[in-house]
Amino acid sequence: MAKQKSGHVGEEDTTGIVEHGDQTMTEYERIGEIDPNQCPDTESSNSRSEESGDDTEYEGCAGLEHDAPSAESDFVTDAIHGSYDLPSVPEVLIGADNRIRIRATASYPWRAICALKITAASGRRFIGTGWFVSARTVITAGHCIFMHNEGGWVRSVEVIPGMDDATRPFGSATGTAFRSVTGWTQSRQRENDYGTIILPANARLGDRTGTFGFANRNDSFLRAARLNLSGYPGDKGGNQQWFMAERTKSVSSRVIVYDIDTMGGQSGSPVWVLQDGKRFAVGIHTNGHQSGNSATRIEASVYNRIDAWRALGT
Amino acid sequence: MIVQFVDAQGRPIVDATVSVIESPQPIPDLGMLTDDAGEINIDVTAAGTYGFSLFHNGQTHRATSTIRPSDTKVRLWVS
């Protein structure tokens, strides 16, 4: 079986092959021939395919990592949620709220993170978070684009990179072409909760924002990793980007658990590591719970799927 | 299951952003906007205490309620 190095540097228009040495990159074997009907990683889409775009070369964003605020590498602790009996009372945080508001949302990497305004097939409205991996490909949680209790594929998603209250430094675009995997759309498996929005051909916002890399890292790397997460939490109104970093709490084959504080609206946020000046998403934030918040881990099959979606939006 | 948010006069709180901040089991970290009836629809698969954060008019409120899967609608008053 063929093997390849797993890790895509988002700031460059590369083949997706990265050579950083075995101590930091995970080798994996390609998945063999599998009946797609039996495989939860089989792609699922809403069949609203988009043009692949014009021939404009993606110029990449080399060097933009230097724009990242130093807060990213700070080690901060978890906030504690309070809960109160009815009637509800204005928010009171117990203990320290260590989330950091990102105000420089026009700078990389924050500008590659997008507020999502979602309209479900049922007409109900939701908020989430996504992140660019190519000019028109926005990665997010599967439940941000396919809602089992709201009619399936969502009607539309407005993608707003680097949103900061009323400020939209890169404008916005509305996506109606979505992809996920059958493990989510048909089986609703938590470990397959991921998907993508392919923006229209004339909406190459990722060319201006830059993109995240993504990588398949091994267990030992992830267990020792300091994870970064930034998105658009609903308790702040959903129009401000908030960031927090923490070490990994636990890792399983398809899920990463951490004590990074998150709120509704941060589904789809990138969970990334900063390594050698490059940012690699290793997970897609999906779930919240008092015992630990969690991400769909970018393991081999997820990596391959994201890489294919990345190519669709170049 | 429907959760409705109303003010002290019982009027629906429309266009508020709601997050579930406490639940018996992990839940999707989506934010939900209340509709014209002040309602959201959440997937309740386990009985227990559910906590909600509601952002409206620049202020965040929190509330908890004990909910069972057999419940069809819960109303929460926001003071």
HADDOCK unambig.tbl for C-alpha pairs under 7 A between the chains (distance, minus, plus):
assign (segid A and resid 83 and name CA) (segid B and resid 51 and name CA) 6.32 0.50 0.50
assign (segid A and resid 83 and name CA) (segid B and resid 62 and name CA) 6.52 0.50 0.50
assign (segid A and resid 83 and name CA) (segid B and resid 63 and name CA) 6.32 0.50 0.50
assign (segid A and resid 83 and name CA) (segid B and resid 64 and name CA) 6.26 0.50 0.50
assign (segid A and resid 84 and name CA) (segid B and resid 62 and name CA) 6.63 0.50 0.50
assign (segid A and resid 84 and name CA) (segid B and resid 63 and name CA) 5.44 0.50 0.50
assign (segid A and resid 84 and name CA) (segid B and resid 64 and name CA) 5.91 0.50 0.50
assign (segid A and resid 85 and name CA) (segid B and resid 63 and name CA) 6.12 0.50 0.50
assign (segid A and resid 85 and name CA) (segid B and resid 64 and name CA) 5.71 0.50 0.50
assign (segid A and resid 86 and name CA) (segid B and resid 63 and name CA) 5.82 0.50 0.50
assign (segid A and resid 86 and name CA) (segid B and resid 64 and name CA) 6.49 0.50 0.50
assign (segid A and resid 87 and name CA) (segid B and resid 63 and name CA) 6.81 0.50 0.50
assign (segid A and resid 87 and name CA) (segid B and resid 77 and name CA) 5.73 0.50 0.50
assign (segid A and resid 87 and name CA) (segid B and resid 78 and name CA) 5.97 0.50 0.50
assign (segid A and resid 87 and name CA) (segid B and resid 79 and name CA) 6.32 0.50 0.50
assign (segid A and resid 88 and name CA) (segid B and resid 61 and name CA) 6.04 0.50 0.50
assign (segid A and resid 88 and name CA) (segid B and resid 62 and name CA) 5.23 0.50 0.50
assign (segid A and resid 88 and name CA) (segid B and resid 63 and name CA) 4.52 0.50 0.50
assign (segid A and resid 88 and name CA) (segid B and resid 77 and name CA) 6.93 0.50 0.50
assign (segid A and resid 88 and name CA) (segid B and resid 78 and name CA) 5.31 0.50 0.50
assign (segid A and resid 88 and name CA) (segid B and resid 79 and name CA) 6.20 0.50 0.50
assign (segid A and resid 89 and name CA) (segid B and resid 61 and name CA) 5.41 0.50 0.50
assign (segid A and resid 89 and name CA) (segid B and resid 62 and name CA) 5.97 0.50 0.50
assign (segid A and resid 89 and name CA) (segid B and resid 79 and name CA) 6.54 0.50 0.50
assign (segid A and resid 90 and name CA) (segid B and resid 60 and name CA) 5.75 0.50 0.50
assign (segid A and resid 90 and name CA) (segid B and resid 61 and name CA) 4.39 0.50 0.50
assign (segid A and resid 90 and name CA) (segid B and resid 62 and name CA) 6.61 0.50 0.50
assign (segid A and resid 91 and name CA) (segid B and resid 60 and name CA) 5.32 0.50 0.50
assign (segid A and resid 91 and name CA) (segid B and resid 61 and name CA) 5.01 0.50 0.50
assign (segid A and resid 91 and name CA) (segid B and resid 62 and name CA) 6.00 0.50 0.50
assign (segid A and resid 125 and name CA) (segid B and resid 32 and name CA) 6.28 0.50 0.50
assign (segid A and resid 125 and name CA) (segid B and resid 33 and name CA) 5.46 0.50 0.50
assign (segid A and resid 126 and name CA) (segid B and resid 30 and name CA) 6.75 0.50 0.50
assign (segid A and resid 126 and name CA) (segid B and resid 31 and name CA) 5.43 0.50 0.50
assign (segid A and resid 126 and name CA) (segid B and resid 32 and name CA) 4.42 0.50 0.50
assign (segid A and resid 126 and name CA) (segid B and resid 33 and name CA) 5.66 0.50 0.50
assign (segid A and resid 127 and name CA) (segid B and resid 30 and name CA) 6.21 0.50 0.50
assign (segid A and resid 127 and name CA) (segid B and resid 31 and name CA) 4.82 0.50 0.50
assign (segid A and resid 127 and name CA) (segid B and resid 32 and name CA) 6.28 0.50 0.50
assign (segid A and resid 128 and name CA) (segid B and resid 30 and name CA) 5.81 0.50 0.50
assign (segid A and resid 128 and name CA) (segid B and resid 31 and name CA) 6.41 0.50 0.50
assign (segid A and resid 234 and name CA) (segid B and resid 17 and name CA) 5.79 0.50 0.50
assign (segid A and resid 234 and name CA) (segid B and resid 18 and name CA) 6.41 0.50 0.50
assign (segid A and resid 234 and name CA) (segid B and resid 19 and name CA) 5.96 0.50 0.50
assign (segid A and resid 234 and name CA) (segid B and resid 31 and name CA) 5.48 0.50 0.50
assign (segid A and resid 235 and name CA) (segid B and resid 19 and name CA) 6.73 0.50 0.50
assign (segid A and resid 235 and name CA) (segid B and resid 53 and name CA) 6.06 0.50 0.50
assign (segid A and resid 235 and name CA) (segid B and resid 54 and name CA) 6.58 0.50 0.50
assign (segid A and resid 235 and name CA) (segid B and resid 55 and name CA) 5.59 0.50 0.50
assign (segid A and resid 235 and name CA) (segid B and resid 60 and name CA) 6.24 0.50 0.50
assign (segid A and resid 236 and name CA) (segid B and resid 55 and name CA) 6.90 0.50 0.50
assign (segid A and resid 237 and name CA) (segid B and resid 17 and name CA) 6.32 0.50 0.50
assign (segid A and resid 237 and name CA) (segid B and resid 55 and name CA) 5.82 0.50 0.50
assign (segid A and resid 263 and name CA) (segid B and resid 19 and name CA) 6.25 0.50 0.50
assign (segid A and resid 263 and name CA) (segid B and resid 21 and name CA) 6.73 0.50 0.50
assign (segid A and resid 263 and name CA) (segid B and resid 29 and name CA) 6.16 0.50 0.50
assign (segid A and resid 264 and name CA) (segid B and resid 19 and name CA) 4.41 0.50 0.50
assign (segid A and resid 264 and name CA) (segid B and resid 20 and name CA) 6.35 0.50 0.50
assign (segid A and resid 264 and name CA) (segid B and resid 29 and name CA) 4.22 0.50 0.50
assign (segid A and resid 264 and name CA) (segid B and resid 30 and name CA) 4.29 0.50 0.50
assign (segid A and resid 264 and name CA) (segid B and resid 31 and name CA) 4.15 0.50 0.50
assign (segid A and resid 265 and name CA) (segid B and resid 29 and name CA) 6.00 0.50 0.50
assign (segid A and resid 265 and name CA) (segid B and resid 30 and name CA) 4.58 0.50 0.50
assign (segid A and resid 265 and name CA) (segid B and resid 31 and name CA) 4.09 0.50 0.50
assign (segid A and resid 266 and name CA) (segid B and resid 29 and name CA) 5.99 0.50 0.50
assign (segid A and resid 266 and name CA) (segid B and resid 30 and name CA) 6.56 0.50 0.50
assign (segid A and resid 267 and name CA) (segid B and resid 28 and name CA) 6.90 0.50 0.50
assign (segid A and resid 267 and name CA) (segid B and resid 29 and name CA) 4.81 0.50 0.50
assign (segid A and resid 267 and name CA) (segid B and resid 30 and name CA) 5.48 0.50 0.50
assign (segid A and resid 286 and name CA) (segid B and resid 28 and name CA) 5.66 0.50 0.50
assign (segid A and resid 286 and name CA) (segid B and resid 29 and name CA) 5.76 0.50 0.50
assign (segid A and resid 287 and name CA) (segid B and resid 26 and name CA) 5.95 0.50 0.50
assign (segid A and resid 287 and name CA) (segid B and resid 27 and name CA) 5.30 0.50 0.50
assign (segid A and resid 287 and name CA) (segid B and resid 28 and name CA) 4.48 0.50 0.50
assign (segid A and resid 287 and name CA) (segid B and resid 29 and name CA) 5.02 0.50 0.50
assign (segid A and resid 288 and name CA) (segid B and resid 26 and name CA) 5.47 0.50 0.50
assign (segid A and resid 288 and name CA) (segid B and resid 27 and name CA) 5.63 0.50 0.50
assign (segid A and resid 288 and name CA) (segid B and resid 28 and name CA) 6.34 0.50 0.50
assign (segid A and resid 288 and name CA) (segid B and resid 29 and name CA) 5.54 0.50 0.50
assign (segid A and resid 289 and name CA) (segid B and resid 22 and name CA) 6.71 0.50 0.50
assign (segid A and resid 289 and name CA) (segid B and resid 23 and name CA) 6.83 0.50 0.50
assign (segid A and resid 289 and name CA) (segid B and resid 25 and name CA) 6.51 0.50 0.50
assign (segid A and resid 289 and name CA) (segid B and resid 26 and name CA) 4.69 0.50 0.50
assign (segid A and resid 289 and name CA) (segid B and resid 27 and name CA) 6.79 0.50 0.50
assign (segid A and resid 290 and name CA) (segid B and resid 22 and name CA) 6.75 0.50 0.50
